Amino acid sequence: MKISKKVWFDAIGVGLFTLVYSLIMGGMSLWMGSAAFIAVSYFFGAGFPKDKLWNILVSFALGIIWGLIAFRLLQVPSIAPLWPSAIMFGLLTFLALFLQGTLLKFAIVPAWLIAWGTTMLIITNVAVHNWSLFVVQLYGSMLLGIFVIGYASDIFNRVMFKLSPKKENTHVPDDVTEEEN
């Protein structure tokens, strides 16, 4: 089995910069490493859309706000039971999609919902004592995921392709790109 340069460079780059992120995370006492991986996974899964970076970052911020709103509403005794909380989540989801389709056209709903879910997952499992610090750390972890793991591994990949020698193989199938060789 022949393994393409792209697979090698992607695996090495993402692995290397995940290590770098982990060191930064540990050094800065950021305990929300999962948020970084969720954010960068969304970014990679969306095709690494550099032209939509600001839309995604704003959408992540909206998702964090939505998570804080939902969590606060769940603290209201009449909203906490199953039916009222289900209705609340349905209304917040409706509102997110409605706002994106009208006033906030720049927002990207999947990024918004992923950040909302990430926020809810963390705050429903960990006691938060300083909400401002929590929000900064959560958003910072998401940003670090995209920039340290995502962008740094992309730069690594491009550098490695420039440094690697080009193969001169005339027997390469037509459906294989130069990048895959």
C-alpha positions in Angstrom: 0.0 0.0 0.0 1.4 3.3 -1.1 0.7 6.2 1.3 0.6 9.6 -0.3 2.6 12.6 0.8 -0.6 14.4 1.7 -1.6 11.7 4.2 1.9 11.8 5.7 2.1 15.6 5.9 -1.4 16.0 7.3 -0.9 13.3 9.9 2.5 14.7 11.0 1.4 18.3 10.9 -1.9 17.8 12.9 -0.1 15.4 15.3 2.8 17.8 15.8 0.6 20.9 16.4 -1.8 19.0 18.6 1.3 18.3 20.8 2.1 22.1 20.6 -1.5 23.0 21.6 -1.4 20.5 24.5 1.8 22.2 25.8 0.2 25.6 25.5 -3.0 24.3 27.1 -1.1 22.8 30.0 1.1 25.9 30.4 -1.8 28.3 30.5 -3.9 26.0 32.7 -6.6 25.7 30.0 -8.7 22.7 31.0 -11.0 22.8 28.0 -8.9 21.0 25.5 -11.9 19.3 24.1 -13.3 22.6 22.9 -10.2 23.2 20.8 -10.6 19.7 19.2 -14.3 20.2 18.5 -13.6 23.7 17.0 -10.8 22.5 14.7 -12.7 19.4 13.8 -15.5 21.5 12.6 -13.1 23.7 10.7 -11.4 20.7 9.0 -14.8 19.1 8.4 -16.1 22.2 6.7 -13.2 22.0 4.3 -10.9 24.4 6.0 -12.8 27.5 4.7 -10.2 30.3 5.3 -12.6 32.7 3.6 -15.2 32.0 6.2 -12.9 32.2 9.3 -14.5 35.3 10.7 -18.0 34.0 10.1 -17.1 30.8 12.0 -15.4 32.7 14.9 -18.5 34.9 15.3 -20.7 31.9 15.1 -18.7 30.2 17.8 -19.2 33.3 20.0 -22.9 33.2 19.3 -23.0 29.5 20.3 -21.3 30.3 23.6 -23.8 33.0 24.2 -26.6 30.6 23.4 -25.2 28.0 25.8 -25.0 30.6 28.6 -28.6 31.6 27.9 -29.8 28.0 27.8 -28.0 27.2 31.0 -29.4 30.2 32.8 -32.9 29.3 31.6 -32.4 25.8 32.9 -31.8 27.3 36.4 -35.4 28.6 36.4 -37.4 25.8 38.2 -40.4 26.1 35.8 -38.2 25.6 32.8 -36.0 22.8 34.1 -38.4 19.9 33.7 -38.5 17.8 30.5 -41.3 19.5 28.5 -40.5 23.1 29.3 -36.7 22.6 28.7 -37.4 20.8 25.4 -39.6 23.7 24.3 -36.9 26.1 25.4 -34.3 24.3 23.3 -36.6 24.1 20.4 -37.3 27.9 20.6 -33.6 28.7 20.9 -32.8 26.5 17.9 -35.6 28.1 15.9 -34.3 31.6 16.9 -30.7 30.7 15.9 -31.8 29.6 12.4 -34.2 32.5 12.0 -31.6 35.0 13.0 -29.1 33.5 10.7 -31.6 33.6 7.8 -32.6 37.3 8.5 -30.4 39.6 10.6 -27.2 37.5 11.0 -26.7 36.2 7.5 -22.9 36.1 8.2 -23.4 33.5 10.9 -22.9 29.8 10.1 -25.5 27.7 11.9 -23.5 24.5 12.3 -20.6 26.4 13.9 -23.1 28.2 16.1 -24.8 24.9 17.2 -21.5 23.1 17.8 -20.3 25.9 20.1 -23.7 25.9 21.9 -23.4 22.2 22.4 -19.8 22.4 23.6 -20.7 25.1 26.0 -23.7 23.2 27.4 -21.6 20.0 27.7 -18.9 21.7 29.7 -21.1 23.8 32.0 -23.5 21.0 32.8 -20.6 18.9 34.0 -18.2 21.3 35.7 -18.9 23.9 38.4 -18.1 27.4 37.0 -17.0 29.9 39.6 -15.9 32.7 37.4 -18.2 33.1 34.4 -16.1 35.8 32.7 -12.9 33.7 32.9 -14.9 30.6 31.8 -16.1 32.4 28.6 -12.6 33.7 27.8 -11.0 30.3 28.4 -13.7 28.5 26.3 -13.5 30.9 23.4 -9.7 31.1 23.7 -9.5 27.3 23.5 -11.6 27.3 20.4 -9.4 29.9 18.8 -6.3 28.1 19.8 -7.7 24.9 18.2 -8.2 26.6 14.9 -5.0 28.6 14.8 -2.5 26.4 16.6 -3.8 23.0 15.3 -5.6 24.0 12.1 -3.6 26.9 10.6 -0.2 25.8 11.9 -0.6 22.3 10.5 -1.8 23.8 7.2 1.4 25.9 7.0 3.5 22.9 7.9 1.8 20.9 5.1 2.5 23.7 2.5 6.1 24.0 3.6 6.6 20.2 3.4 5.2 20.1 -0.1 7.6 22.9 -1.2 10.6 21.2 0.4 9.8 17.7 -0.9 11.2 16.7 -4.2 8.8 16.2 -7.1 8.6 12.8 -8.6 9.1 12.4 -12.3 7.0 9.3 -12.9 5.4 9.0 -16.3 3.4 6.0 -15.2 1.2 7.9 -12.7 -2.5 7.3 -13.3 -4.4 10.3 -14.6 -6.7 10.4 -11.6 -3.8 10.9 -9.1 -2.9 14.6 -8.5 0.7 15.8 -8.2 0.0 16.6 -4.5 -1.0 12.9 -3.8 2.4 11.7 -5.2 
